[in-house]
Protein backbone atom coordinates (compact mmCIF):
# COMPACT_ATOMS: atom_id res chain seq x y z
CA UNK A 1 0.00 0.00 0.00
CA UNK A 2 1.52 3.31 -1.09
CA UNK A 3 2.29 5.87 1.57
CA UNK A 4 1.52 8.76 -0.75
CA UNK A 5 -1.22 9.06 -3.36
CA UNK A 6 -0.15 8.77 -6.98
CA UNK A 7 -1.85 10.55 -9.85
CA UNK A 8 -1.46 13.42 -12.31
CA UNK A 9 1.33 15.90 -11.66
CA UNK A 10 0.63 19.41 -10.41
CA UNK A 11 2.70 22.34 -11.77
CA UNK A 12 5.23 23.65 -9.26
CA UNK A 13 3.72 27.14 -9.13
CA UNK A 14 0.24 25.87 -8.35
CA UNK A 15 1.63 23.34 -5.88
CA UNK A 16 3.53 26.05 -3.99
CA UNK A 17 0.43 28.28 -3.95
CA UNK A 18 -1.76 25.55 -2.42
CA UNK A 19 0.91 24.48 0.07
CA UNK A 20 1.40 28.08 1.18
CA UNK A 21 -2.30 28.42 1.86
CA UNK A 22 -2.50 25.15 3.79
CA UNK A 23 0.60 25.95 5.84
CA UNK A 24 -0.74 29.43 6.57
CA UNK A 25 -4.06 28.12 7.85
CA UNK A 26 -2.30 25.47 9.95
CA UNK A 27 0.07 28.02 11.48
CA UNK A 28 -2.83 30.32 12.34
CA UNK A 29 -4.65 27.43 14.03
CA UNK A 30 -1.62 26.51 16.12
CA UNK A 31 -1.02 30.17 16.95
CA UNK A 32 -4.57 30.38 18.27
CA UNK A 33 -4.04 27.29 20.41
CA UNK A 34 -0.70 28.56 21.71
CA UNK A 35 -2.31 31.84 22.73
CA UNK A 36 -5.07 29.96 24.52
CA UNK A 37 -2.62 27.70 26.32
CA UNK A 38 -0.61 30.74 27.45
CA UNK A 39 -3.74 32.44 28.77
CA UNK A 40 -4.76 29.28 30.55
CA UNK A 41 -1.35 28.90 32.17
CA UNK A 42 -1.60 32.41 33.57
CA UNK A 43 -5.03 31.89 35.07
CA UNK A 44 -5.76 31.49 38.74
CA UNK A 45 -8.99 30.10 40.06
CA UNK A 46 -9.88 28.35 36.80
CA UNK A 47 -13.38 27.14 37.78
CA UNK A 48 -14.50 30.71 38.43
CA UNK A 49 -15.71 31.43 34.94
CA UNK A 50 -15.03 31.85 31.26
CA UNK A 51 -12.48 34.50 30.50
CA UNK A 52 -11.32 34.76 26.91
CA UNK A 53 -9.53 31.84 25.34
CA UNK A 54 -8.34 30.65 28.72
CA UNK A 55 -11.89 30.38 29.93
CA UNK A 56 -12.98 28.34 26.95
CA UNK A 57 -10.22 25.86 27.74
CA UNK A 58 -11.37 25.37 31.32
CA UNK A 59 -14.22 23.06 32.32
CA UNK A 60 -16.67 24.61 34.75
CA UNK A 61 -18.63 23.13 37.58
CA UNK A 62 -21.51 25.50 36.87
CA UNK A 63 -23.83 25.09 33.90
CA UNK A 64 -22.37 26.23 30.61
CA UNK A 65 -23.77 29.36 29.07
CA UNK A 66 -24.46 29.56 25.32
CA UNK A 67 -21.22 31.53 24.99
CA UNK A 68 -19.30 28.75 26.72
CA UNK A 69 -20.62 26.23 24.19
CA UNK A 70 -19.67 28.47 21.27
CA UNK A 71 -16.15 29.13 22.59
CA UNK A 72 -15.54 25.47 23.34
CA UNK A 73 -16.73 24.45 19.88
CA UNK A 74 -14.46 27.09 18.35
CA UNK A 75 -11.49 25.71 20.26
CA UNK A 76 -12.15 22.13 19.15
CA UNK A 77 -12.79 23.09 15.53
CA UNK A 78 -9.58 25.12 15.30
CA UNK A 79 -7.65 22.34 17.01
CA UNK A 80 -8.88 19.85 14.42
CA UNK A 81 -7.71 22.18 11.65
CA UNK A 82 -4.23 22.37 13.17
CA UNK A 83 -4.03 18.63 13.79
CA UNK A 84 -5.64 17.17 10.65
CA UNK A 85 -4.92 19.54 7.77
CA UNK A 86 -1.23 18.50 7.47
CA UNK A 87 -2.12 14.81 7.06
CA UNK A 88 -4.77 15.69 4.44
CA UNK A 89 -2.33 17.71 2.33
CA UNK A 90 -1.32 14.86 -0.05
CA UNK A 91 -4.98 14.19 -0.87
CA UNK A 92 -5.71 17.90 -1.36
CA UNK A 93 -2.78 18.18 -3.78
CA UNK A 94 -3.99 15.10 -5.63
CA UNK A 95 -7.47 16.61 -5.92
CA UNK A 96 -5.95 19.82 -7.28
CA UNK A 97 -3.94 17.85 -9.85
CA UNK A 98 -6.97 15.89 -11.05
CA UNK A 99 -9.02 19.09 -11.16
CA UNK A 100 -6.39 20.79 -13.30
CA UNK A 101 -6.26 17.84 -15.69
CA UNK A 102 -10.04 17.86 -16.04
CA UNK A 103 -10.03 21.63 -16.61
CA UNK A 104 -7.65 21.12 -19.52
CA UNK A 105 -10.33 18.90 -21.05
CA UNK A 106 -13.00 21.55 -20.63
CA UNK A 107 -14.82 20.07 -17.65
CA UNK A 108 -16.45 22.22 -14.98
CA UNK A 109 -14.47 21.21 -11.87
CA UNK A 110 -14.95 22.86 -8.49
CA UNK A 111 -12.10 24.77 -6.82
CA UNK A 112 -9.76 23.18 -4.31
CA UNK A 113 -11.17 25.40 -1.56
CA UNK A 114 -14.55 23.68 -1.84
CA UNK A 115 -12.95 20.28 -1.29
CA UNK A 116 -11.01 21.56 1.73
CA UNK A 117 -14.18 23.16 3.13
CA UNK A 118 -16.01 19.85 2.92
CA UNK A 119 -13.12 18.06 4.61
CA UNK A 120 -13.04 20.56 7.48
CA UNK A 121 -16.84 20.41 7.78
CA UNK A 122 -16.53 16.73 8.65
CA UNK A 123 -14.10 17.55 11.45
CA UNK A 124 -16.33 20.39 12.63
CA UNK A 125 -19.09 17.82 13.01
CA UNK A 126 -16.70 15.73 15.08
CA UNK A 127 -15.92 18.83 17.15
CA UNK A 128 -19.60 19.19 18.03
CA UNK A 129 -19.62 15.61 19.33
CA UNK A 130 -16.36 16.23 21.24
CA UNK A 131 -17.82 19.27 23.00
CA UNK A 132 -20.91 17.31 24.03
CA UNK A 133 -18.69 14.49 25.29
CA UNK A 134 -16.53 16.94 27.20
CA UNK A 135 -19.59 18.45 28.83
CA UNK A 136 -20.80 15.00 29.87
CA UNK A 137 -17.41 13.98 31.25
CA UNK A 138 -17.24 17.20 33.21
CA UNK A 139 -20.68 16.55 34.69
CA UNK A 140 -19.39 13.15 35.84
CA UNK A 141 -16.26 14.76 37.37
CA UNK A 142 -14.00 12.70 35.10
CA UNK A 143 -11.96 15.69 33.88
CA UNK A 144 -9.56 18.05 35.59
CA UNK A 145 -9.63 21.84 34.92
CA UNK A 146 -7.09 21.25 32.13
CA UNK A 147 -9.48 18.75 30.51
CA UNK A 148 -7.30 15.74 31.35
CA UNK A 149 -8.42 12.45 32.90
CA UNK A 150 -9.18 12.99 36.57
CA UNK A 151 -8.43 9.39 37.53
CA UNK A 152 -6.39 6.39 36.44
CA UNK A 153 -9.48 4.28 35.74
CA UNK A 154 -10.94 6.63 33.15
CA UNK A 155 -7.55 7.23 31.53
CA UNK A 156 -6.77 3.52 31.39
CA UNK A 157 -10.13 2.68 29.83
CA UNK A 158 -9.65 5.29 27.10
CA UNK A 159 -6.15 4.00 26.33
CA UNK A 160 -7.31 0.39 26.06
CA UNK A 161 -10.31 1.40 23.94
CA UNK A 162 -8.06 3.36 21.58
CA UNK A 163 -5.70 0.40 21.26
CA UNK A 164 -8.51 -2.03 20.51
CA UNK A 165 -9.96 0.31 17.89
CA UNK A 166 -6.57 0.49 16.21
CA UNK A 167 -6.94 -3.24 15.55
CA UNK A 168 -10.53 -3.07 14.28
CA UNK A 169 -11.55 -3.71 10.63
CA UNK A 170 -13.19 -0.27 10.47
CA UNK A 171 -9.95 1.44 11.45
CA UNK A 172 -8.06 -0.62 8.84
CA UNK A 173 -10.52 0.29 6.09
CA UNK A 174 -10.55 4.00 6.92
CA UNK A 175 -6.76 4.14 7.18
CA UNK A 176 -6.38 2.45 3.79
CA UNK A 177 -8.65 5.08 2.25
CA UNK A 178 -6.74 7.95 3.86
CA UNK A 179 -3.40 6.56 2.71
CA UNK A 180 -4.47 5.88 -0.87
CA UNK A 181 -7.38 8.10 -1.94
CA UNK A 182 -6.74 7.87 -5.71
CA UNK A 183 -9.41 5.16 -6.13
CA UNK A 184 -11.92 7.28 -4.23
CA UNK A 185 -11.26 10.31 -6.42
CA UNK A 186 -11.41 8.31 -9.64
CA UNK A 187 -14.63 6.44 -8.85
CA UNK A 188 -16.59 9.12 -6.98
CA UNK A 189 -15.63 12.29 -8.79
CA UNK A 190 -18.41 14.88 -8.89
CA UNK A 191 -18.42 18.13 -10.88
CA UNK A 192 -19.22 21.58 -9.56
CA UNK A 193 -18.72 23.28 -6.22
CA UNK A 194 -21.37 21.15 -4.51
CA UNK A 195 -19.70 18.01 -5.83
CA UNK A 196 -16.30 19.09 -4.51
CA UNK A 197 -17.76 19.90 -1.10
CA UNK A 198 -19.42 16.50 -0.98
CA UNK A 199 -16.19 14.73 -1.96
CA UNK A 200 -14.31 16.62 0.74
CA UNK A 201 -17.01 15.76 3.25
CA UNK A 202 -16.85 12.06 2.35
CA UNK A 203 -13.08 12.00 2.54
CA UNK A 204 -13.26 13.81 5.88
CA UNK A 205 -15.74 11.22 7.15
CA UNK A 206 -13.22 8.47 6.40
CA UNK A 207 -10.55 10.44 8.28
CA UNK A 208 -12.87 10.91 11.24
CA UNK A 209 -13.51 7.16 11.19
CA UNK A 210 -9.76 6.59 11.14
CA UNK A 211 -8.81 8.97 13.94
CA UNK A 212 -11.75 9.70 16.23
CA UNK A 213 -10.59 7.39 19.02
CA UNK A 214 -7.08 8.84 18.79
CA UNK A 215 -8.67 12.25 19.35
CA UNK A 216 -10.27 10.83 22.50
CA UNK A 217 -6.73 10.44 23.83
CA UNK A 218 -6.75 14.22 24.22
CA UNK A 219 -8.85 13.63 27.32
CA UNK A 220 -6.05 11.46 28.76
CA UNK A 221 -3.12 13.86 28.45
CA UNK A 222 -5.11 17.09 28.50
CA UNK A 223 -6.89 18.88 25.68
CA UNK A 224 -4.85 22.04 26.23
CA UNK A 225 -1.56 20.20 26.77
CA UNK A 226 -0.09 21.27 23.44
CA UNK A 227 2.84 18.86 23.61
CA UNK A 228 0.32 16.05 23.89
CA UNK A 229 -1.79 17.56 21.10
CA UNK A 230 1.29 17.84 18.87
CA UNK A 231 2.31 14.24 19.66
CA UNK A 232 -1.09 12.90 18.57
CA UNK A 233 -1.06 15.08 15.44
CA UNK A 234 2.43 13.82 14.61
CA UNK A 235 1.37 10.21 15.04
CA UNK A 236 -1.66 10.74 12.77
CA UNK A 237 0.63 12.24 10.12
CA UNK A 238 3.07 9.30 10.31
CA UNK A 239 0.27 6.73 10.25
CA UNK A 240 -1.27 8.26 7.12
CA UNK A 241 1.69 9.15 4.93
CA UNK A 242 4.78 7.22 6.10
CA UNK A 243 5.75 3.83 4.61
CA UNK A 244 4.52 0.93 6.70
CA UNK A 245 1.49 2.76 8.07
CA UNK A 246 -0.34 -0.50 8.79
CA UNK A 247 2.60 -1.71 10.87
CA UNK A 248 2.52 1.57 12.77
CA UNK A 249 -1.18 0.99 13.41
CA UNK A 250 -0.59 -2.48 14.88
CA UNK A 251 2.40 -1.48 17.00
CA UNK A 252 0.57 1.55 18.36
CA UNK A 253 -2.38 -0.68 19.28
CA UNK A 254 -0.17 -2.93 21.40
CA UNK A 255 1.50 0.05 23.07
CA UNK A 256 -1.82 1.73 23.86
CA UNK A 257 -3.34 -1.44 25.28
CA UNK A 258 -0.25 -2.14 27.38
CA UNK A 259 -0.18 1.44 28.65
CA UNK A 260 -3.89 1.29 29.47
CA UNK A 261 -3.60 -2.00 31.37
CA UNK A 262 -0.61 -0.67 33.28
CA UNK A 263 -2.57 2.45 34.21
CA UNK A 264 -5.57 0.44 35.36
CA UNK A 265 -3.45 -1.95 37.40
Beta strands, then each sheet from edge to edge (+ up, - down):
end
